[in-house]
Amino acid sequence: MGNNISNSIKGIITKGVGGTYTVRASDGDLLLCQIRGGLRGKKITPAIGDMVTVSPSGDPDIPYVLEKIGKRKNDLVRPPLSNVDMLILVFAVKDPEPDLKLLDKMLIVCGVKDIVPVIVFTKADLDPVNAKKLFDIYSRCGYRVFCSSADNKPHIEDLVGDTASEGGIIAFAGPSGVGKSTLCNHIIGTEVMLIGDISSRLGRGKHTTRHVELFDYKGYLITDTPGFTSLDLFELGITHDMVADGYPEIREKSRNCRFSDCRHIAERDCAVRDDPDMDPGRYERYKEFFVQLYESRFDYSKRK
């Protein structure tokens, strides 16, 4: 019965726990399924957001079997998702202090993966001065930026604007303890995820979001994701020549560089390095990532 094409159903994976997946069919039905042995043998791992084909399994406990996984337009390791349209990057202004290296790394990933990034700085009421500073820096770079506080949180219409289509996958991502789940719950209007407290000893949040699950809301598929504190660009396949994908202001300024292949590190007549409006912090992080990834090529070749 599992191979009967006439019984096949197309849908999207909205949840996966312990090798069992929930697939949302086009009519809205939620189907419980497991992966077919042939796919498992090919070491194909389904991801939340995958467009898939399932068919009846004959097993009353797990009624469907996952037959085919569609081609992905992108995929992420952190958060573990595929076919993402927009990432809401959530960072606190204070408690914990904003990790701008991590933010810029995530912006690079968005640029490389063709994902629309939106930045939300939470807890703006705890440090309004720094909130405005961060807002100004990233707004000038061309990103959509919002500041959120306890009594002033953006709505999904504010965040999405006209940059995501109906049915698109929108994920909240960022470090632990910054208020991702709180913001996600505020937007969806229900307690879809547990909210953790801040660890006073470590100064960062406890991991309360244990898995990724897509929720249908106002025509979008929205998810919160587990918090994390590190991201290795090299392990994600990001190369030195991709770093500028997370720096639209550098791409814009580089048109005036003397050399078309300028790396914006130490070249003469570099429009990026010489531009007084270039944010020093952003530029230093660009150089750091570029040099690290450039040198990683040689380290990797030695290990092979």
N, C-alpha and C positions, 0 to 999 in steps of 0.2 A: 504493500500500500504506500510505503514511503517514497517509492519511485514513480508513482502515478502522477504524470505531469498535469493532468486535468484537475487534480486536487491541490496543486501547489498554490501558495498564497505569498504575495510580496508584502514586505513590511520593513520596519526599522527596529533595530535592537535598542530598547530603552533601559535595560537593566541586565546585569549578569552577576550571579553569585554562585561560586562553587561549581562552575561548569554548566549551570542551568541558566538559560537566557529567557527574558521576556521580550517578545516581539509585538510591536503595535502595528496591526494590519491597517490597510487604508480605510476600512470602515470603522476603525476605532477599537476593535476587539483586541484584547491582550492575550497572546498565545504563549504558552510555556513550551520551551523546546530545549533539546540538546544537540550538539554538533554531530553530524554523520561521521562514521569511522573513516571514510575516505578523506575527508577534509582534515581530520585529526592526524592521519598518516602523513599528510603533506605539511604538517606543522603550521597550519593556518589557525591563527588565534582570532576569534571574533572580537570586535570592539564595540563599545557603546557608540551608537551613531551609524553603524554599518547598515546599508540597505541590503536586505537578504531575501532569500526565497526559502520557505518552509513547506513541509507537506506532512500529512497525518502519519504518525508513527505506529499506531495500533496499541500503544501503551497508555492505559488510562491515567497513570500517574504523571507522565510527561507526554502529553498528547501529540506533540509535533517534533519533527526532526529538522535541523537546519541543513539545507541542501547546498546552498550557494551563497557566496558573499560577493556583492557587487563591487565594482571598481571604486576606490576611494579617491576623493579629490584632495584630501590631506589626512594626516593622522598625527596624533600627539602622544607622547609618553607621559608627560605631566601637564595637564591632567590626561588620563588614558581615554582618549576620545578619537573619533574619526568624523570626517565631513563637517568640520566646525566652520560656521560662518562668522561668528563674533566671539571674542574673548573679553569679558569684563574683568580688567585687571585691578584688583582691590588691594590697596596698601593703606596702612594707618599713618596719619601725620605724627602720631606719638603713641607710645605704649601698645605695641612695640615701635621703635624707631624705624622709619622707612628704609628698606634695603634697596637703594636705587640701582645697585649693580644687578640685583635680581630682576627689578622692573625692566631695565634696559635689555637684559638677556631675553625676557619674555617678549619684548617688542621686536627684537631681532627674529625670534621664532615666528611671530605673527607675520612679519614681512616676508620671510622665506616661504611660509606655508600659505600665503595669500589669505590670511584671516584678518578681519577688521578688528583692531584693538580699540577699546574704550577704557579710559583710566578713571578710577574713582578713589579719591583720597578720603578715607573715613576719619572720624573723630576730629574733624576740623575745629570743633569748639575747644579742644584741649590746647591747641596752639594755632590760633588764627593767622599769625604772622607767617609761620612756616607753611601753612596751608595755602596762603596766597602766593608765596614764593614758588612752591611746587606747581601750583596751577599755572602760573605765568610761564615757567620754564617749559612745561610740556605742551601748553597751548601754542606757544610760539613755534614749536616744532611741527605743528600741524595736526596734533592729536585732539580727539574729543576728550575733554577732561571735566570731571565733576568733583565738587567737594561735598561731603556728606557729614552730617552731625546727628546727634540724638533726636533733635526735633525738626530736622530738614533733610529728608532722604529723597533721592531722585526716583521717578517712576520708570517703568519699562519703556514708555513712549519717549521719555527724555533721553534715555541711554541709547535706544535704537535709532531714533530719528528716522531718516530715510535710507539707512545704510544696510538694513537686513530685510530680506524678503520673507513673506509668510511661509511658515513651515521650516524656517531656518533654525539651526542649532546654535544656541547662545549659552556659553559656559562662564561661570564665575570662577576665577582662579587667583591665587596669591598665597602669601604666607599664612601660617596659623595665627589666630588671635586678632585678626585685623577687622573682623566683623563681616566676613563674607556670608556666613549663614544668616546672620541678622538681616543683612541687606536683601538677600535672596528671599527670605521669609516675608519681609516687608513688601517686596514687589509682587510675589505670588499671592500674598494675603493669607497664608496659612503656615502652620509650623511643619514644613516639609523636612526639615533637618533639625537635629539637636544643636543647641547652641552651647558652646563651651565657655568656661570661665578662663580668665587669664591666670597663668601660674605666677604667683607673686615671687617665687624663688627664681624662676628662669626668665620671667618677663616676657613670655610668649604663650600663645594659646595651646590648649590641649587639643589633640586631634579628635574631633567629634564626628566629622563627616567620614564615614568608613568606606563608602562605595559611591560610584557615580550612577545617577539615575536621571533620566530625562522626564520632565513634567510638562504636559501640554498646558500652555497658558497664552490666551489671546492670540492664537495662531502660531506661536513660537514653541519650540522645544527647549526648555530651560533646565540647567542643572547647576548645582553646587558641586564643588570638588574638594577632595582632601587637601589640607594645607601642606606646604612644603617650604623648606628654607634654603634649598640649594638647587642648582641647575647647571649641568655640565654641557656646554655647547658642543664640544668636540664629540662627546658620546652621542649627541643627537644628530650628528652628521653635518653640523654647521662648519663651513670653512671660512678662512680669513676674508675671502672676497665676497662673502655674504653678509658680513657685519654691517655694512652700510645700509642694508635693507631695514635695519632698525633705527636708522638715523636719517629721516627724510630731509632734515635741515642740512645735513652734510652733502647729500645728493644734490640738493638745490644749489648750495654754495660752490660745489666742485665744478660747476659749469665754467667758472671763471679761473680755474687753475691753469697754470702755464702748460702743464703736461696732461695729456688725455688719460694717461695711466697713473696719475698721481695717487699715492696711497694715503696722503694727508698725515704723514708721520714726520718726515724730516726733509721733504723736497723743497727746492727753492720756489718762490713765488706761488706758494700754496694759498689759495683763496680761503680755504677752511681754517687753516692755522692762523692766518693773519686777520681774520674777520673779528672785530671787537664785539660783535653781537653774538658770537658763538658762546654758548654756556660752557664755562671752564670744566664743570663736573662732567657733563655729557661728553665733552671732547676727550677728557682724560680716560673715561671709561671706554670710549671707542678705541683709543690707542691701545689700552690694556688688552681688550678682547682681540683686536687685530693681531697684535704681536704674539699673544699666547697661542692663538690658532695657527698662525704662520709657523711658529716654532714647533707646534705639535705635529705638523706634517713630518718633520725629520725624526722626531722621537718615535713616531709610529712606524716609520720605515725601518728604523733600527731594531724595533721589537719583532718585526716580521721575519 
